[in-house]
Amino acid sequence: MHQVTIYTTQICPYCTRARNLLKRREVEFDEITVDQDPAQMAIMVERSNRHTVPQIFIGDHHVGGYDDLALLDACGELDELLDR
């Protein structure tokens, strides 16, 4: 299974939704909190070309934000990306 990385902030409701979706699907993930870490924020922006959170990656594949993740899950494509 590919490594999942999610860039978040502490007060973002969409970040909470993304974490909860991944937990419900029993997907382990690395969470990187960027609101107090400008260096990690810069890495997130460089990787995603976006300034909003969450930004979700499966391996090197940029999924996008929560809505993108939820759509992949609803369409049954999340498992394929995870190599399940």
C-alpha positions in Angstrom: 0.0 0.0 0.0 1.2 3.5 -0.8 2.1 6.0 1.9 -0.6 8.6 2.5 0.5 12.1 3.6 -2.0 14.8 4.6 -1.0 18.4 5.2 -3.4 20.0 7.7 -3.9 22.9 10.2 -5.3 22.5 13.6 -8.6 24.3 13.1 -9.6 23.2 9.6 -12.9 21.4 9.4 -12.1 19.8 6.0 -8.9 18.5 7.5 -10.9 16.8 10.2 -13.2 15.3 7.6 -10.3 14.0 5.6 -8.7 12.4 8.7 -12.1 10.8 9.7 -12.6 9.4 6.2 -9.1 7.9 6.1 -9.6 6.5 9.6 -13.0 5.0 8.7 -11.4 3.3 5.7 -8.6 2.1 8.0 -5.9 3.9 6.0 -2.8 4.8 8.0 -1.4 8.2 7.2 1.3 10.7 8.1 -0.1 14.1 9.1 2.0 17.2 8.7 0.6 20.3 10.5 1.6 23.4 8.6 -0.1 26.2 10.6 2.9 26.6 12.9 5.6 25.5 10.5 6.4 27.8 7.6 9.0 25.4 6.2 6.4 22.6 6.0 3.9 25.0 4.5 6.4 25.9 1.8 7.0 22.2 1.0 3.2 21.6 0.8 2.8 24.6 -1.6 5.7 23.4 -3.7 4.3 19.8 -3.9 0.7 20.8 -4.6 0.8 24.3 -6.1 -2.0 25.1 -3.6 -2.1 27.2 -0.4 -5.2 25.6 1.1 -5.5 22.6 3.4 -5.9 19.8 3.5 -3.6 18.7 0.7 -3.5 14.9 0.4 -0.9 12.7 -1.3 -1.0 9.0 -2.0 2.6 8.1 -2.7 3.7 10.9 -5.0 0.2 11.3 -6.5 -1.4 14.6 -5.5 -5.1 13.8 -4.7 -6.1 17.3 -3.8 -8.3 18.3 -0.8 -11.1 16.7 1.1 -13.7 17.0 -1.7 -11.3 15.2 -4.1 -10.6 12.5 -1.5 -14.3 12.0 -0.8 -15.1 11.8 -4.6 -12.4 9.1 -5.1 -13.9 7.1 -2.2 -17.5 7.4 -3.5 -16.4 6.3 -7.0 -14.5 3.3 -5.6 -11.2 4.7 -6.9 -9.5 5.3 -3.6 -8.7 1.6 -3.1 -7.1 1.5 -6.5 -4.8 4.4 -5.7 -3.9 2.8 -2.4 -3.1 -0.5 -4.2 -5.5 -2.5 -2.1 
